Amino acid sequence: MSIISIRDVQVGNPVARWSDAFKFTVTFECISHLPEDLEWKLIYVGSSSSVNFDQELDSCLVGPVPVGVNSFTFEADPPSVDKIPKEEILGVTVLLLTASYRDQEFVRVGYYVHNEYDTEELRENPPQEIDFAHLNRSILVEKPRVTRVAIDWGTETKGTVANGSQLPPVPAPATFEELNDVALQEQEAADKPGNDKAASASPKKETPAEKENQSAQA
């Protein structure tokens, strides 16, 4: 069972100037004490052809995390333009919000971002050099894609309940609504008589491909 479940992410400025900071308010639930901090990162995908152009805009540590529903606000500066291929600045890219515990990424939230000029004239006849003073970004907040990964939380709550039955898998990627439904199923399974203690599971290291595509055995 996942100790941390994201309940909601609010984007403070989904439509903004290129130079404006990103603002996110994250609400998540913690169901068990965690002795160490959670690490959150905001990553801008600079190119669809290579991860070498990904930029970590900022990171923050959140903790100690009390049991229950928690919320925090995360702000990050826009990406450095000199680290993005010129031909990739305009158009659609991806923004990733990730969370890790003990250097293990357990969730990522992906948003499509559309960068375009603020006037029809510039959109139809873009200058050879990017005019950032007239560049807007729009974050598609309606349908974020959420991917969860099973990690070793350092507890006995990973993967199975006390009777050894498997918890329901989460499709990857999923929406917040789908994840909340699964979290409810997990909690109901854990609350059944005889499930006072979860079965232990060995830590599992995920490859980058698995982190992106494998569904979580929450």
LINWOLIN-V79118 format. One record per residue. N is the residue number from 1. RES is the residue in one letter. OMEGA is omega in radians with two decimals (NA if undefined). BURIAL is + if it has 24 or more other C-alpha atoms within 12 Angstrom, else -. Layout:
n-><N	N>
res-><RES	RES>
omega-><OMEGA	OMEGA>
burial-><BURIAL	BURIAL>
This chain:
n-><1	2	3	4	5	6	7	8	9	10	11	12	13	14	15	16	17	18	19	20	21	22	23	24	25	26	27	28	29	30	31	32	33	34	35	36	37	38	39	40	41	42	43	44	45	46	47	48	49	50	51	52	53	54	55	56	57	58	59	60	61	62	63	64	65	66	67	68	69	70	71	72	73	74	75	76	77	78	79	80	81	82	83	84	85	86	87	88	89	90	91	92	93	94	95	96	97	98	99	100	101	102	103	104	105	106	107	108	109	110	111	112	113	114	115	116	117	118	119	120	121	122	123	124	125	126	127	128	129	130	131	132	133	134	135	136	137	138	139	140	141	142	143	144	145	146	147	148	149	150	151	152	153	154	155	156	157	158	159	160	161	162	163	164	165	166	167	168	169	170	171	172	173	174	175	176	177	178	179	180	181	182	183	184	185	186	187	188	189	190	191	192	193	194	195	196	197	198	199	200	201	202	203	204	205	206	207	208	209	210	211	212	213	214	215	216	217	218>
res-><M	S	I	I	S	I	R	D	V	Q	V	G	N	P	V	A	R	W	S	D	A	F	K	F	T	V	T	F	E	C	I	S	H	L	P	E	D	L	E	W	K	L	I	Y	V	G	S	S	S	S	V	N	F	D	Q	E	L	D	S	C	L	V	G	P	V	P	V	G	V	N	S	F	T	F	E	A	D	P	P	S	V	D	K	I	P	K	E	E	I	L	G	V	T	V	L	L	L	T	A	S	Y	R	D	Q	E	F	V	R	V	G	Y	Y	V	H	N	E	Y	D	T	E	E	L	R	E	N	P	P	Q	E	I	D	F	A	H	L	N	R	S	I	L	V	E	K	P	R	V	T	R	V	A	I	D	W	G	T	E	T	K	G	T	V	A	N	G	S	Q	L	P	P	V	P	A	P	A	T	F	E	E	L	N	D	V	A	L	Q	E	Q	E	A	A	D	K	P	G	N	D	K	A	A	S	A	S	P	K	K	E	T	P	A	E	K	E	N	Q	S	A	Q	A>
omega-><3.12	3.12	-3.10	3.07	3.07	3.12	-3.10	2.99	3.09	3.09	-3.03	-3.11	-3.08	3.04	-3.03	3.03	3.12	-3.04	-3.11	3.09	3.01	-3.14	3.14	2.98	-3.03	3.05	-3.12	3.13	3.08	-3.06	3.13	-3.13	3.06	-3.09	-3.10	-3.08	2.93	3.08	3.13	3.14	3.00	-3.03	3.09	3.13	-3.05	-3.12	3.09	-3.05	-3.07	3.08	3.13	3.14	3.06	3.12	2.98	-3.06	3.11	3.05	3.11	3.08	3.13	3.12	-0.08	-3.07	3.10	3.06	-3.12	-3.13	-3.10	-3.14	3.06	3.13	-3.07	3.10	-3.14	3.11	3.10	-3.11	3.06	-3.04	-3.11	3.11	-3.14	3.05	-3.07	-3.08	-3.11	-3.08	3.12	3.10	-3.00	3.03	-3.06	3.03	-3.08	2.97	-3.08	3.07	-3.11	3.03	-3.09	3.11	3.08	3.11	-3.12	3.09	2.98	3.13	-3.09	3.10	2.96	3.12	3.14	3.10	-3.13	3.10	-3.04	3.08	3.14	-3.13	3.14	3.11	-3.13	-3.12	-3.10	3.11	3.14	3.08	-3.11	3.09	-3.04	3.11	-3.13	-3.09	3.08	3.00	3.11	3.12	3.12	-3.02	-3.02	-3.05	3.04	3.11	-3.03	3.10	3.11	3.13	3.07	3.14	3.04	-3.14	-3.07	3.11	3.12	-3.05	-3.02	2.83	-3.07	3.00	-2.92	-3.10	3.07	-3.13	-3.11	3.04	-3.09	3.14	3.09	3.07	3.12	-0.10	-3.14	3.06	3.09	-3.11	3.13	-3.14	3.12	3.09	3.14	3.12	3.11	3.10	3.14	-3.12	3.11	3.11	-3.12	-3.09	-3.12	3.10	3.14	-3.13	-3.10	-3.11	-3.11	3.10	-3.12	3.12	-3.14	3.08	-3.13	3.08	-3.11	2.99	3.09	-3.14	3.14	3.12	-3.10	-2.92	-3.03	3.08	-3.10	2.93	-2.86	NA>
burial-><+	+	+	+	+	+	+	+	+	+	+	-	-	+	+	+	+	+	-	-	-	+	+	+	-	+	-	+	+	+	+	-	-	+	-	-	-	+	+	+	+	+	+	+	+	+	+	-	-	-	-	-	+	+	+	+	+	+	-	-	-	+	-	-	+	-	-	-	-	+	-	+	-	+	+	+	-	+	+	-	+	-	-	+	-	-	-	+	+	+	-	+	+	+	+	+	+	+	+	+	+	-	-	+	+	+	+	+	+	+	+	+	+	+	+	+	+	+	-	-	-	-	-	-	-	-	-	-	-	+	+	+	-	+	+	+	+	+	+	-	+	-	-	+	+	+	+	+	+	+	+	+	+	-	-	+	+	+	+	+	+	+	-	-	-	+	+	+	+	+	+	+	+	+	+	+	-	+	+	+	-	+	+	-	-	+	+	-	+	+	-	-	-	-	-	-	-	+	-	-	-	-	-	-	-	-	-	-	-	-	+	+	-	+	+	+	+	+>
